[in-house]
Amino acid sequence: MLPDLRMADVLRLRKAHPCGSTDWVVVRLGADIGLKCTGCGRRILLSRREVVRRLKTTVRRGGEPDENV
């Protein structure tokens, strides 16, 4: 089952990026999902299936305010 993704969702993937960050922001939706690393700003494109396989959890949904504010 493919998750319901929205722009600006913050996703936590299973393996850490070489910069040390595990969180990614969704910047593109379509056949491929565009992700931007929250640590170094690197952008990658992954297929929807690859995102589902690597996804650990959704940290924050896009468009929702932070709880700390």
KOLDREN-975391 format. One record per atom (N, C-alpha, C): residue in three letters; z, y, x. Coordinates in steps of 0.1 Angstrom, whole numbers, padded with zeros to 4 digits, always signed. Layout:
REM KOLDREN-975391
ALAZYX;...
***
This chain:
REM KOLDREN-975391
MET+0000-0012+0008;MET+0000+0000+0000;MET+0000+0012+0009;LEU-0009+0022+0006;LEU-0010+0034+0014;LEU+0000+0044+0008;PRO+0008+0051+0017;PRO+0017+0061+0013;PRO+0011+0073+0007;ASP+0018+0080-0001;ASP+0013+0093-0007;ASP+0016+0104+0004;LEU+0006+0108+0011;LEU+0007+0118+0021;LEU+0003+0132+0016;ARG+0009+0143+0021;ARG+0006+0156+0018;ARG+0005+0164+0030;MET-0003+0175+0030;MET-0003+0184+0041;MET+0011+0189+0045;ALA+0013+0190+0058;ALA+0026+0195+0063;ALA+0038+0185+0062;ASP+0035+0173+0058;ASP+0045+0162+0058;ASP+0049+0160+0073;VAL+0062+0158+0075;VAL+0066+0154+0089;VAL+0069+0139+0089;LEU+0062+0132+0097;LEU+0063+0117+0098;LEU+0069+0113+0111;ARG+0077+0102+0110;ARG+0083+0097+0123;ARG+0076+0083+0125;LEU+0069+0082+0137;LEU+0062+0070+0140;LEU+0071+0061+0148;ARG+0067+0048+0149;ARG+0076+0038+0156;ARG+0077+0040+0171;LYS+0066+0044+0178;LYS+0067+0045+0192;LYS+0067+0060+0195;ALA+0074+0064+0206;ALA+0075+0078+0210;ALA+0062+0082+0217;HIS+0058+0095+0216;HIS+0047+0100+0223;HIS+0051+0102+0237;PRO+0042+0102+0247;PRO+0046+0104+0261;PRO+0055+0116+0264;CYS+0054+0127+0255;CYS+0062+0139+0257;CYS+0076+0136+0253;GLY+0079+0125+0246;GLY+0092+0122+0241;GLY+0095+0123+0227;SER+0086+0130+0220;SER+0088+0133+0205;SER+0083+0121+0197;THR+0089+0118+0186;THR+0085+0108+0177;THR+0080+0113+0163;ASP+0081+0126+0162;ASP+0078+0133+0149;ASP+0064+0139+0150;TRP+0056+0138+0139;TRP+0043+0143+0138;TRP+0041+0150+0125;VAL+0033+0161+0124;VAL+0030+0169+0112;VAL+0016+0165+0108;VAL+0014+0163+0095;VAL+0001+0160+0089;VAL-0007+0173+0088;VAL-0018+0174+0095;VAL-0026+0186+0095;VAL-0040+0184+0089;ARG-0044+0171+0086;ARG-0057+0168+0080;ARG-0055+0155+0072;LEU-0061+0156+0060;LEU-0061+0144+0051;LEU-0076+0141+0048;GLY-0079+0128+0047;GLY-0092+0123+0044;GLY-0093+0109+0047;ALA-0104+0104+0051;ALA-0106+0090+0056;ALA-0097+0088+0068;ASP-0096+0098+0077;ASP-0087+0098+0088;ASP-0076+0108+0086;ILE-0064+0105+0091;ILE-0053+0114+0090;ILE-0051+0121+0103;GLY-0051+0135+0103;GLY-0049+0143+0115;GLY-0034+0145+0116;LEU-0029+0143+0128;LEU-0015+0145+0131;LEU-0013+0154+0143;LYS-0003+0162+0143;LYS+0000+0171+0154;LYS+0015+0168+0159;CYS+0016+0166+0172;CYS+0029+0163+0177;CYS+0038+0175+0176;THR+0050+0173+0172;THR+0060+0184+0171;THR+0066+0188+0185;GLY+0064+0179+0195;GLY+0069+0182+0208;GLY+0060+0190+0216;CYS+0047+0185+0218;CYS+0038+0192+0227;CYS+0026+0198+0220;GLY+0024+0196+0207;GLY+0013+0202+0200;GLY+0000+0194+0201;ARG-0001+0182+0207;ARG-0013+0174+0208;ARG-0017+0170+0194;ARG-0030+0170+0192;ARG-0035+0166+0179;ARG-0043+0152+0180;ILE-0041+0143+0171;ILE-0048+0130+0171;ILE-0053+0127+0157;LEU-0063+0119+0156;LEU-0068+0114+0144;LEU-0066+0099+0143;LEU-0060+0094+0132;LEU-0057+0080+0130;LEU-0063+0076+0117;SER-0068+0064+0115;SER-0072+0059+0102;SER-0060+0057+0094;ARG-0062+0057+0081;ARG-0050+0056+0071;ARG-0043+0043+0074;ARG-0050+0032+0077;ARG-0044+0019+0079;ARG-0035+0020+0092;GLU-0040+0027+0102;GLU-0032+0028+0115;GLU-0020+0036+0112;VAL-0020+0047+0104;VAL-0008+0055+0101;VAL+0002+0046+0094;VAL-0003+0038+0084;VAL+0007+0029+0077;VAL+0013+0020+0086;ARG+0005+0014+0096;ARG+0011+0004+0105;ARG+0021+0011+0114;ARG+0019+0023+0119;ARG+0028+0030+0128;ARG+0039+0037+0122;LEU+0038+0040+0109;LEU+0048+0048+0102;LEU+0062+0042+0101;LYS+0072+0049+0105;LYS+0086+0044+0104;LYS+0092+0050+0091;THR+0092+0064+0090;THR+0097+0070+0079;THR+0091+0084+0077;THR+0093+0090+0065;THR+0089+0104+0063;THR+0102+0113+0065;VAL+0101+0122+0074;VAL+0113+0130+0077;VAL+0114+0141+0067;ARG+0103+0148+0064;ARG+0103+0159+0054;ARG+0090+0160+0047;ARG+0090+0162+0034;ARG+0078+0163+0026;ARG+0072+0177+0028;GLY+0059+0179+0028;GLY+0053+0192+0029;GLY+0055+0200+0017;GLY+0058+0213+0019;GLY+0060+0222+0007;GLY+0074+0222+0003;GLU+0083+0213+0008;GLU+0097+0214+0004;GLU+0105+0222+0014;PRO+0114+0230+0009;PRO+0122+0238+0019;PRO+0131+0230+0026;ASP+0135+0234+0038;ASP+0145+0227+0046;ASP+0159+0227+0039;GLU+0167+0217+0041;GLU+0180+0216+0035;GLU+0190+0225+0043;ASN+0187+0229+0055;ASN+0196+0237+0063;ASN+0195+0251+0060;VAL+0186+0256+0052;VAL+0184+0270+0050;VAL+0192+0275+0038;
***
